[in-house]
Amino acid sequence: MVQQKIPNFSYHSKLSTRNISLSIKADGNIIDEFDNPNFLNSFYETFGYTTALALKGILAEEFIWTEYISPTSAKHTSCLQMHIIEFLNKHSAKFRGLYGGESKGWLATHAAGRIKDELCIACRLNEFCSKGKI
């Protein structure tokens, strides 16, 4: 069986005094939207963002940029993609309906590569990942 190409997942969070929302897209098409603060917290925790970091004044978006996206980050954007997939697997019935079968293969392929990748040593989630929880 040929594995489907992994779509490019992206997210957009919106925080205002009246609204908290998170939308996640695959190749530009909205997969799911969340408007509950608990989902937003769970989303950021998927990347290793903690209350301790928040208490230090580090914003969740700043953390994700520094850890996963910026050109000086030790992480690969594939880790960002995999964490989004992990979140969607857990919280989105729409995602599971669209990509449920393929997503397990994507996560397994990434996990196998992650074990070999020495850059993962610096990842905050390394211990968590190596224990098979991701």
N, C-alpha and C positions, 0 to 999 in steps of 0.2 A: 504494500500500500504506500503510495506516495504521500508524503506529509505536505499539507498546505503551507504555503509561505506564511511566516508570521507577519500579521499586519503591523503597521507602525501605530502604536498606541500613544495617545497624548491625553493630557488632562488640563482642565482649566478650573481653578478654584476662584470663587468670588466671595469676598467677605465685605459686608457693609453693616451699617447699624441696624438694618431691617432684614437682612437676608444672608444666609450662609448656604452656598451651593457648590457642588462639584459635578462637573460633567466630564465624561471620558469618551474619547473617540477612537475609532479604528480606521486608519486611512482616511480621516476627515469626516467619517460618518459617526454620529452619536450612537454609542452603545448603551449608555445608561446615564442617568442624572440622579443625584442625591441632594436632598435639601435638609438633612438632619445633621446637626453638629457632631453627633456620635460617629457618623460615617466618615466625616472629614478627619476627626481625630484618629480613627482606625486606619484611614488611608495613610496619613503621615507616619503612624507607628509602623506600618508595613515597611517603610524605608529605614527604620531605626531611629526615628525622631522620638525623643522622650520628654517627659515632664521636666527632668533635670536640665535638659538643653533649653527648654522654654524659660525656666527660672533663671538661667544665665543670660536671658535676653536674646537668644538666637531664635529667629523666626523660622517656621517650618519651611517656607519657600526658600529662604536663604540657605537652610541646611541642605535641601535637595539640590539646589544649584551648586553649592560648594562640593557636596559629596558625589554627585552623579552627572552633572551636566557641564560644568565649567571646563574650559580647556586644560586647566591645571589639576583637575580631579583625577584621582587614581583609579576610579571606577570606569567601567565601560557603560555606554548607553544601553547595552543589552541588559545590564542589571536593572536599570530603570524600567525597561520594558517588562522584565520578568516580575518585578514587584507590582507593577500595575496589573498584570495577569493574575498574580496571586490574590490581590485584593478583589478583583472581579470574580474570580472563582468562588471566593468566600461570600461575597455580598450581592452578586447580580445574577438573578435567574435568567435575565435576557442574554447575558454573556454566555452562561452555561448552555443555553439553548442554541446559540449561534456557534460557539467554539468549544463546547465542553469536551468533545473527543480529542480534538487537535491540541487543546491547551495542555493536557497531561504530557503529550509528546514534546511540546515546546519546553515545558518546565524540566523534563528529564534530560533533553539535549543540552539545555543551558546548565543544569546541575553537573553533568558530566564534564563539560568544558570548564566550569567554574573551579572544579577540584584541581585541574591542571594549571590554572592561571595564577601565577605568583602575585599578581596585583590584588587578588582577593585577600591576601594576608592583611592588608591595611583596612579592609572593610569593617565597619562597625558591626555588621551582621555576620561576620565570619564564624564566630562561635555558634551562633544560632543556626546558621546554614549547615555547618559541619555536623551538627547533631541531628540532621535530617528533618528539621521542622519546617524548612522552606523547600 
